[in-house]
Amino acid sequence: MKQRGWWFGLLVAIVTIVTWLGAIAPVEALSPERQVVAETWRIINRAYVDESFNGENWWKLRDQYLKRQMNTIDDAYDAIDEMLATLDEPFTRLLRPEAYRNLRVSTSGELTGVGLQIAFDPDTKILRTIAPIAGSPAEAAGIEPGDLILNIDGVPTQKLTLDEAATRMRGTVGTHVTLRIQRHDDQSIADIDITRAAIEIDPVIARLVTSDLAPDLNLGYIRLSQFNATATESVAESITSSKSRAQPPTSSTSAAIPAACYQRVSKSRDSGSTMPRSFTPSTVKPSSKATMLVMKRSRMPR
């Protein structure tokens, strides 16, 4: 009798719980905008290196931003920007579709435009020329490193982001764009009309140089200006070319090559240049061509 009463009580409890669960409204499905925010949160939660998330409660932030009213995809992008800003990490950021397209263009190895590497001056916030790409319309027009770009087709560059400025200078081959330039040397201002063209970007500059410490030693100097789709192949070709053009050392310099190379690299490293960490007296040895390849990576241009 007691056993039947126990089973009856269990059955009543189960029915009560099921009835209570059935009375709860189903969880509202995430809108497309919230799905974008949730997916971004999930990627960071899974892959971010700092497990403390800069001291932030990452789960709490998820709930906070998913409860926000979002009517458009731009609302979702704004929420993601704010969420990622709490990490205080400049290289973890959202690339909106237009910025992502610009990134793809700049790393494809080919673009159509004027051929300028640009950045904003940290003091004046005006667009500054880093350098024209060799053989580009900008180089042909006489634009030089350090020149300021005051406006693009009449639009002040101080009102533009870097991506917006780059987009305005790119365009169909044969079309024109007018840049108002302030010269870096005499501060003179001129409007320069430039015809856009197809520009092939070669990110590698390579040459053979000699060292004062070992005049008969051939040094292959390779500069990688940016990472793009052709960078790997170009570096490999430059290494092969440098080795093939190098001359064998004389017997008098062969024995001194390791120390001479190491002294040279150490001096450059102390001065702040970017040099491979693997160069040590034990690893720098005279080869059949007596060629040492020194690779330098410069700032990634826009």
NUDOSE-344666 format. One line per 8 residues: number of its first residue (from 1); their letters; for each residue x, y, z of N, C-alpha, C, O. Coordinates in steps of 0.2 Angstrom, whole numbers. Layout:
! NUDOSE-344666
NUM	a	X/Y/Z/X/Y/Z/X/Y/Z/X/Y/Z ~ ...
***
This chain:
! NUDOSE-344666
1	mkqrgwwf	4/-6/0/0/0/0/4/6/0/3/11/-4 ~ 10/6/4/14/12/4/18/13/-2/19/18/-4 ~ 19/7/-5/23/7/-12/19/11/-17/21/15/-21 ~ 12/9/-17/7/12/-22/7/19/-21/6/23/-26 ~ 7/21/-15/6/28/-13/12/32/-15/12/38/-18 ~ 18/29/-15/24/32/-17/24/33/-25/26/39/-27 ~ 22/28/-28/22/29/-36/17/34/-38/18/37/-43 ~ 11/34/-34/6/39/-36/9/46/-35/7/51/-39
9	gllvaivt	12/47/-29/15/54/-28/20/56/-33/21/62/-35 ~ 25/51/-36/29/52/-41/26/54/-48/28/59/-51 ~ 20/51/-49/17/52/-55/14/59/-55/14/63/-60 ~ 11/61/-49/8/68/-49/14/73/-49/13/78/-53 ~ 20/72/-47/25/77/-47/27/78/-55/29/83/-57 ~ 28/72/-58/30/72/-65/25/76/-70/26/80/-74 ~ 18/75/-68/13/78/-72/13/86/-71/12/90/-75 ~ 15/87/-64/15/95/-62/21/98/-66/20/104/-69
17	ivtwlgai	27/95/-66/32/98/-70/31/99/-77/33/104/-80 ~ 28/93/-80/27/94/-87/22/99/-89/23/103/-94 ~ 17/100/-85/12/105/-86/15/112/-85/14/117/-89 ~ 20/113/-80/23/119/-79/27/121/-85/28/127/-87 ~ 31/116/-87/36/117/-93/32/119/-99/34/123/-103 ~ 26/116/-100/22/117/-106/19/124/-106/17/127/-111 ~ 18/127/-100/15/134/-99/20/139/-101/18/145/-102 ~ 27/137/-101/32/142/-102/32/144/-110/32/139/-114
25	apvealsp	32/150/-112/33/152/-119/39/150/-122/44/150/-118 ~ 40/148/-128/46/146/-131/51/151/-131/49/157/-132 ~ 57/150/-131/62/155/-131/62/158/-138/61/155/-143 ~ 62/165/-139/62/168/-145/68/167/-149/73/168/-147 ~ 67/165/-155/72/164/-160/76/170/-161/73/176/-161 ~ 83/170/-162/87/176/-163/86/178/-170/85/175/-175 ~ 85/185/-171/84/188/-177/91/188/-181/96/186/-178 ~ 91/189/-188/97/189/-191/102/193/-189/108/191/-189
33	erqvvaet	100/199/-186/105/204/-184/108/201/-177/114/202/-176 ~ 104/198/-173/107/195/-167/111/189/-168/116/188/-164 ~ 109/185/-173/113/180/-175/121/182/-177/125/178/-175 ~ 121/187/-180/128/190/-182/132/191/-176/138/190/-175 ~ 129/195/-171/132/196/-165/134/190/-161/139/190/-158 ~ 129/185/-160/130/179/-157/136/175/-160/140/172/-156 ~ 136/175/-167/142/171/-170/149/175/-169/154/171/-168 ~ 149/181/-169/155/185/-167/157/183/-160/163/182/-159
41	wriinray	152/184/-155/154/182/-148/157/175/-148/162/174/-144 ~ 154/170/-152/156/163/-151/163/162/-154/167/159/-151 ~ 165/166/-159/172/165/-162/177/168/-157/182/164/-156 ~ 175/173/-154/180/176/-149/180/172/-143/186/170/-140 ~ 175/169/-141/175/165/-135/179/158/-136/182/156/-131 ~ 179/156/-142/182/150/-144/190/151/-145/194/146/-143 ~ 192/156/-148/198/157/-151/203/162/-148/209/163/-149 ~ 200/167/-144/204/172/-141/209/170/-136/208/166/-132
49	vdesfnge	215/173/-137/221/170/-133/220/172/-126/222/168/-121 ~ 218/178/-124/218/180/-117/211/177/-114/206/180/-116 ~ 212/172/-110/206/169/-108/202/173/-102/196/172/-101 ~ 205/178/-100/202/183/-95/198/188/-99/194/192/-96 ~ 199/189/-106/195/193/-110/196/201/-107/191/204/-106 ~ 202/202/-106/204/209/-103/200/210/-97/199/216/-95 ~ 199/205/-93/195/206/-86/188/207/-87/185/209/-82 ~ 185/206/-93/178/207/-94/174/201/-93/177/195/-94
57	nwwklrdq	168/201/-91/164/195/-90/161/194/-97/156/197/-99 ~ 164/190/-101/162/189/-108/155/186/-109/151/188/-114 ~ 153/182/-104/146/179/-105/141/185/-103/135/185/-106 ~ 142/189/-99/138/194/-97/137/199/-103/132/202/-104 ~ 143/200/-106/143/205/-112/138/202/-118/135/206/-121 ~ 138/195/-118/134/192/-123/127/194/-122/123/196/-126 ~ 125/193/-116/118/194/-114/116/201/-115/111/203/-117 ~ 121/206/-113/119/213/-113/118/215/-121/114/219/-122
65	ylkrqmnt	122/213/-125/122/215/-132/116/211/-136/113/214/-141 ~ 115/205/-134/109/202/-137/102/204/-135/97/204/-139 ~ 102/208/-130/96/211/-128/95/218/-131/89/221/-130 ~ 100/220/-134/99/227/-137/94/227/-143/94/222/-147 ~ 91/232/-144/86/233/-150/91/234/-156/95/238/-157 ~ 89/229/-161/93/230/-167/88/229/-173/85/224/-174 ~ 88/234/-177/83/235/-183/86/234/-189/83/231/-194 ~ 93/235/-190/97/234/-196/103/231/-195/105/230/-189
73	iddaydai	106/228/-200/113/225/-199/118/230/-197/123/228/-193 ~ 117/236/-198/122/241/-196/122/242/-188/127/243/-185 ~ 116/241/-185/115/241/-178/119/235/-175/122/236/-170 ~ 119/229/-179/123/223/-176/130/225/-177/134/223/-172 ~ 132/228/-182/139/230/-183/141/234/-177/147/234/-175 ~ 137/239/-176/139/244/-170/140/240/-164/144/242/-160 ~ 135/236/-162/136/232/-156/142/228/-156/145/227/-151 ~ 144/225/-162/150/221/-162/156/225/-161/161/223/-157
81	demlatld	156/231/-164/162/236/-163/162/237/-155/168/237/-153 ~ 157/239/-152/157/240/-145/159/234/-141/163/235/-136 ~ 157/229/-142/159/223/-139/166/221/-139/170/220/-134 ~ 169/222/-145/176/220/-146/180/226/-143/186/224/-141 ~ 178/232/-143/182/237/-140/183/236/-133/188/238/-130 ~ 179/232/-129/180/231/-122/187/226/-121/190/226/-116 ~ 189/223/-127/195/219/-126/201/223/-126/207/221/-124 ~ 201/230/-129/206/234/-129/212/231/-133/218/231/-131
89	epftrllr	210/228/-139/215/225/-143/214/227/-150/210/225/-153 ~ 219/231/-153/217/234/-159/217/229/-165/214/231/-170 ~ 220/223/-164/220/219/-170/214/214/-170/214/210/-174 ~ 210/215/-165/204/211/-165/198/216/-166/196/219/-162 ~ 196/216/-173/191/221/-175/187/218/-180/188/213/-183 ~ 181/221/-181/176/219/-186/178/223/-193/179/229/-193 ~ 178/219/-198/179/222/-205/172/221/-208/169/216/-210 ~ 169/227/-209/162/228/-213/163/226/-220/169/226/-222
97	peayrnlr	158/224/-223/159/222/-230/163/226/-235/167/223/-238 ~ 162/232/-235/166/237/-239/173/237/-237/178/236/-242 ~ 175/237/-231/182/237/-228/185/230/-230/191/230/-232 ~ 181/225/-230/184/218/-232/185/218/-239/190/215/-241 ~ 181/221/-243/182/221/-250/189/225/-252/193/223/-256 ~ 190/230/-248/196/234/-249/202/230/-247/207/231/-251 ~ 201/226/-242/207/222/-240/209/217/-245/214/216/-247 ~ 203/214/-248/205/209/-253/208/212/-259/212/209/-262
105	vstsgelt	206/218/-261/209/221/-267/216/223/-265/220/222/-270 ~ 218/226/-259/225/228/-258/229/222/-257/235/223/-258 ~ 227/216/-256/231/210/-255/231/205/-261/234/200/-261 ~ 227/207/-266/227/203/-272/233/203/-277/234/198/-281 ~ 237/208/-276/243/209/-280/241/213/-286/246/214/-290 ~ 235/215/-287/233/219/-293/227/224/-291/223/221/-288 ~ 228/230/-293/222/234/-292/222/240/-298/226/240/-302 ~ 216/243/-298/215/249/-303/214/255/-299/210/256/-294
113	gvglqiaf	218/260/-300/218/266/-296/224/271/-298/227/271/-304 ~ 226/274/-293/232/279/-294/239/276/-292/244/279/-294 ~ 238/271/-287/245/268/-285/248/272/-279/254/274/-280 ~ 245/273/-274/248/277/-268/247/273/-262/242/270/-261 ~ 253/272/-258/252/270/-251/251/276/-247/255/281/-247 ~ 246/275/-243/244/281/-239/243/279/-231/242/273/-230 ~ 243/285/-227/241/284/-220/239/291/-218/241/296/-221 ~ 236/291/-212/234/297/-209/240/300/-205/243/296/-201
121	dpdtkilr	241/306/-205/247/309/-201/244/309/-194/239/312/-193 ~ 248/307/-189/246/306/-182/245/313/-179/241/314/-174 ~ 248/318/-181/247/325/-178/242/329/-181/237/332/-178 ~ 242/329/-188/237/334/-191/230/330/-193/225/333/-195 ~ 230/323/-193/225/319/-195/223/320/-203/217/319/-205 ~ 228/323/-207/227/323/-214/230/317/-217/235/315/-215 ~ 228/316/-223/230/310/-227/237/311/-229/238/317/-232 ~ 242/307/-228/249/308/-230/251/302/-235/249/296/-234
129	tiapiags	255/304/-239/258/299/-244/264/295/-241/269/299/-239 ~ 263/289/-241/269/285/-238/274/284/-244/280/286/-244 ~ 272/282/-250/276/282/-256/271/280/-262/266/276/-261 ~ 273/282/-268/269/280/-274/272/273/-276/278/272/-275 ~ 268/269/-279/270/262/-281/274/263/-287/272/267/-292 ~ 279/260/-288/284/261/-294/280/259/-300/277/254/-301 ~ 281/264/-305/277/263/-311/270/265/-312/267/264/-317 ~ 267/268/-306/260/270/-305/259/277/-308/264/281/-309
137	paeaagie	252/278/-310/251/285/-312/253/290/-307/255/296/-308 ~ 252/289/-300/254/293/-295/262/295/-295/263/301/-295 ~ 266/290/-297/273/291/-297/274/296/-304/278/300/-304 ~ 271/294/-309/271/298/-315/269/305/-314/272/310/-318 ~ 264/306/-310/262/313/-309/266/317/-304/265/323/-303 ~ 271/314/-301/276/318/-297/275/318/-290/278/322/-286 ~ 270/314/-287/268/314/-280/274/310/-277/276/305/-279 ~ 276/313/-271/282/311/-267/280/308/-260/275/311/-258
145	pgdlilni	284/304/-257/283/302/-250/283/308/-246/287/313/-246 ~ 278/309/-241/277/314/-237/273/320/-239/270/324/-235 ~ 271/320/-245/266/324/-248/259/323/-244/257/317/-243 ~ 255/329/-243/249/328/-240/243/328/-245/244/332/-250 ~ 238/324/-244/232/324/-249/227/328/-245/224/325/-240 ~ 225/334/-247/220/338/-244/213/336/-245/209/336/-241 ~ 212/335/-252/205/332/-254/206/328/-260/211/328/-264 ~ 200/324/-261/200/319/-267/193/321/-270/188/320/-267
153	dgvptqkl	194/324/-276/188/326/-280/184/331/-276/178/331/-276 ~ 187/335/-273/184/341/-269/182/339/-262/179/343/-258 ~ 182/332/-260/180/330/-253/186/330/-249/191/327/-250 ~ 186/334/-243/191/335/-238/193/328/-235/189/324/-233 ~ 199/326/-235/201/319/-233/200/319/-225/200/313/-222 ~ 200/325/-222/199/324/-214/192/322/-213/191/320/-207 ~ 187/322/-218/181/319/-217/180/312/-218/175/309/-218 ~ 186/309/-221/186/302/-223/190/297/-219/194/299/-215
161	tldeaatr	188/291/-219/192/286/-216/197/284/-221/197/286/-227 ~ 202/280/-219/207/277/-223/204/273/-229/206/274/-234 ~ 199/269/-227/196/265/-232/192/269/-237/192/267/-243 ~ 189/274/-235/185/278/-239/189/282/-244/188/283/-250 ~ 195/284/-241/200/288/-246/202/283/-251/203/285/-257 ~ 204/277/-249/207/272/-254/202/271/-259/203/270/-265 ~ 195/270/-257/190/268/-262/189/274/-267/188/272/-273 ~ 189/280/-265/189/286/-269/194/286/-274/193/289/-280
169	mrgtvgth	200/284/-272/206/284/-277/206/278/-282/209/279/-287 ~ 203/273/-280/202/267/-285/196/269/-290/192/273/-288 ~ 196/265/-295/191/266/-300/193/262/-306/198/259/-307 ~ 188/263/-311/189/260/-318/195/263/-322/197/269/-321 ~ 199/259/-325/204/261/-329/202/266/-334/197/265/-338 ~ 206/271/-334/205/277/-339/201/283/-336/200/288/-339 ~ 198/282/-330/194/287/-327/199/292/-324/205/290/-322 ~ 196/298/-322/201/303/-319/199/304/-311/193/303/-310
177	vtlriqrh	204/306/-308/203/308/-301/207/314/-299/213/314/-302 ~ 205/319/-296/209/325/-294/211/325/-287/206/325/-283 ~ 217/325/-286/220/326/-279/223/333/-278/227/335/-281 ~ 221/336/-272/224/342/-270/230/340/-265/229/337/-260 ~ 236/342/-268/242/340/-264/245/346/-261/246/351/-264 ~ 248/345/-255/252/350/-252/259/347/-251/260/342/-248 ~ 264/350/-255/271/347/-255/274/347/-248/273/352/-244 ~ 278/342/-247/281/341/-241/287/346/-240/289/347/-234
185	ddqsiadi	290/348/-245/296/352/-245/294/360/-244/297/363/-240 ~ 291/362/-249/289/370/-249/282/371/-247/280/377/-247 ~ 278/366/-245/271/368/-243/267/370/-248/261/373/-247 ~ 269/370/-255/265/373/-260/259/368/-261/259/362/-260 ~ 253/371/-264/247/367/-265/245/367/-272/246/372/-275 ~ 244/361/-275/242/360/-282/237/355/-283/237/350/-279 ~ 232/356/-287/227/351/-289/230/347/-295/232/349/-300 ~ 231/340/-294/234/336/-299/229/331/-301/225/327/-298
193	ditraaie	227/331/-308/223/326/-311/227/320/-313/232/320/-317 ~ 224/314/-311/227/308/-312/222/303/-316/217/303/-314 ~ 225/300/-321/221/295/-324/222/288/-321/228/286/-321 ~ 217/285/-319/218/278/-316/220/273/-321/219/273/-327 ~ 224/268/-318/227/263/-322/227/256/-318/226/256/-312 ~ 228/251/-322/229/244/-319/236/244/-316/241/246/-319 ~ 237/242/-310/243/242/-306/245/235/-303/241/233/-300 ~ 250/233/-305/252/226/-303/257/228/-297/262/231/-297
201	idpviarl	255/225/-291/259/226/-285/264/221/-284/262/215/-283 ~ 271/223/-284/276/218/-283/279/220/-276/282/225/-275 ~ 277/216/-271/279/218/-264/286/217/-262/288/218/-256 ~ 290/214/-267/297/212/-265/302/216/-269/301/217/-275 ~ 307/219/-265/313/222/-268/319/218/-266/320/217/-260 ~ 323/216/-271/329/212/-270/335/215/-273/334/217/-279 ~ 340/214/-270/347/216/-273/352/213/-270/352/211/-264 ~ 358/213/-273/364/210/-270/368/216/-267/369/221/-271
209	vtsdlapd	371/216/-261/375/221/-259/381/218/-256/382/212/-255 ~ 386/222/-254/392/219/-251/393/222/-244/390/227/-242 ~ 397/219/-240/398/221/-233/406/224/-232/410/221/-235 ~ 406/229/-228/413/232/-227/417/227/-223/423/227/-224 ~ 414/223/-219/418/218/-215/420/212/-219/425/209/-217 ~ 417/211/-225/419/205/-229/418/207/-237/412/206/-239 ~ 422/211/-240/421/214/-246/419/209/-252/415/211/-256 ~ 422/203/-251/421/198/-256/414/194/-255/413/190/-259
217	lnlgyirl	411/196/-249/405/192/-248/399/195/-251/398/201/-250 ~ 395/191/-254/388/194/-257/383/193/-252/381/188/-250 ~ 379/198/-251/373/198/-247/367/199/-251/367/204/-255 ~ 362/195/-250/356/196/-254/351/199/-249/349/197/-244 ~ 349/205/-251/345/209/-247/338/209/-250/337/210/-256 ~ 333/207/-246/326/206/-249/321/210/-244/322/209/-238 ~ 318/215/-247/313/219/-243/306/217/-245/304/217/-251 ~ 302/215/-240/295/213/-241/290/219/-238/290/220/-232
225	sqfnatat	287/222/-243/284/228/-241/277/227/-239/274/231/-235 ~ 274/221/-241/267/219/-239/266/212/-240/269/209/-244 ~ 261/209/-237/259/202/-238/253/203/-243/248/205/-241 ~ 254/200/-249/248/199/-253/249/192/-257/253/188/-255 ~ 244/191/-262/244/185/-265/250/183/-268/251/177/-269 ~ 254/187/-270/260/185/-274/267/185/-270/272/184/-272 ~ 266/187/-263/272/188/-259/276/182/-259/282/182/-259 ~ 273/176/-257/277/170/-256/281/168/-262/287/167/-262
233	esvaesit	278/168/-268/281/167/-274/287/172/-276/292/170/-278 ~ 285/178/-275/290/183/-276/297/182/-272/302/183/-274 ~ 296/181/-265/301/180/-261/305/174/-263/312/174/-263 ~ 302/168/-265/305/162/-267/310/164/-273/315/162/-274 ~ 307/167/-278/310/169/-284/316/173/-283/322/173/-286 ~ 316/178/-278/321/183/-276/327/179/-273/333/180/-274 ~ 325/174/-269/330/170/-266/334/166/-271/340/166/-271 ~ 331/163/-275/334/159/-281/338/163/-285/344/161/-287
241	ssksraqp	335/169/-287/339/174/-291/345/176/-288/351/177/-291 ~ 345/178/-281/351/181/-278/356/175/-277/362/177/-278 ~ 354/169/-276/359/164/-276/363/163/-282/369/161/-283 ~ 359/163/-288/362/162/-294/366/167/-297/371/166/-301 ~ 365/173/-294/369/179/-296/375/180/-292/380/184/-294 ~ 376/176/-286/381/177/-282/387/174/-284/387/169/-288 ~ 393/177/-282/400/174/-284/403/170/-278/402/172/-273 ~ 406/165/-280/410/161/-274/415/165/-271/418/170/-274
249	ptsstsaa	416/164/-264/421/168/-261/428/166/-262/429/161/-264 ~ 433/170/-261/440/168/-261/441/164/-255/438/165/-250 ~ 447/161/-255/448/156/-249/450/161/-243/449/158/-237 ~ 453/167/-244/455/171/-238/449/174/-234/449/175/-228 ~ 443/174/-238/437/177/-234/432/172/-232/428/173/-227 ~ 433/166/-234/429/160/-233/428/159/-225/423/158/-222 ~ 434/158/-222/434/156/-215/432/162/-210/429/161/-205 ~ 432/168/-213/430/174/-209/422/175/-210/420/180/-206
257	ipaacyqr	419/172/-214/412/174/-215/407/173/-209/403/178/-208 ~ 407/168/-205/403/167/-200/403/173/-195/398/176/-193 ~ 409/175/-193/410/180/-188/408/187/-191/404/191/-188 ~ 410/188/-197/408/195/-201/401/195/-201/398/201/-200 ~ 397/190/-204/390/190/-204/386/192/-198/382/196/-198 ~ 389/188/-193/385/189/-186/386/196/-184/381/199/-181 ~ 392/199/-184/393/206/-182/389/211/-186/386/215/-183 ~ 388/210/-192/384/214/-196/377/214/-194/373/219/-193
265	vsksrdsg	374/208/-193/367/207/-191/366/210/-184/361/213/-183 ~ 370/209/-180/370/211/-173/369/218/-173/365/221/-169 ~ 373/222/-176/373/229/-177/367/232/-179/364/237/-176 ~ 364/229/-184/358/231/-187/352/229/-182/347/234/-182 ~ 352/224/-179/347/222/-174/347/228/-168/342/230/-166 ~ 353/230/-166/353/235/-161/350/241/-163/348/245/-159 ~ 351/243/-169/348/249/-172/341/249/-173/338/254/-175 ~ 338/243/-172/330/243/-173/328/240/-179/322/240/-180
273	stmprsft	332/238/-183/330/235/-190/327/228/-188/329/225/-183 ~ 323/226/-193/319/219/-192/324/214/-195/325/214/-201 ~ 327/210/-191/331/205/-194/329/198/-191/326/197/-186 ~ 330/192/-195/329/186/-192/332/184/-186/338/186/-185 ~ 329/181/-181/332/179/-175/337/173/-176/341/172/-171 ~ 336/169/-181/340/163/-182/347/164/-184/351/159/-184 ~ 349/170/-185/356/171/-187/361/171/-181/361/176/-177 ~ 365/166/-180/370/166/-175/376/163/-178/376/161/-183
281	pstvkpss	382/164/-174/388/162/-177/388/154/-179/391/152/-184 ~ 384/150/-176/384/143/-178/380/142/-184/381/137/-187 ~ 375/146/-185/370/145/-191/372/149/-197/370/147/-203 ~ 376/154/-197/379/157/-202/385/154/-205/390/156/-202 ~ 385/150/-210/391/147/-213/392/148/-220/387/149/-224 ~ 398/148/-222/399/150/-230/396/144/-234/397/138/-233 ~ 392/146/-239/389/141/-243/393/141/-250/398/144/-250 ~ 391/137/-254/395/136/-261/395/143/-264/399/144/-268
289	katmlvmk	390/147/-263/390/154/-266/391/159/-261/392/165/-263 ~ 393/157/-255/394/162/-250/389/168/-250/391/174/-250 ~ 383/166/-250/378/171/-250/374/171/-243/371/166/-241 ~ 373/177/-240/369/177/-234/362/182/-236/363/187/-239 ~ 357/179/-235/350/182/-237/348/186/-231/346/183/-226 ~ 347/192/-231/344/196/-225/338/199/-227/337/203/-232 ~ 332/197/-224/326/199/-226/323/204/-221/324/203/-215 ~ 321/209/-224/318/215/-220/311/216/-222/309/216/-228
297	rsrmpr	306/216/-217/299/217/-218/298/224/-216/299/226/-210 ~ 295/228/-220/293/235/-219/286/235/-216/282/230/-216 ~ 283/241/-215/276/242/-213/272/240/-218/273/242/-224 ~ 266/237/-217/261/235/-222/258/241/-225/255/245/-221 ~ 259/243/-231/256/249/-234/248/248/-235/246/242/-235 ~ 245/253/-236/238/253/-238/237/254/-245/232/253/-248
***
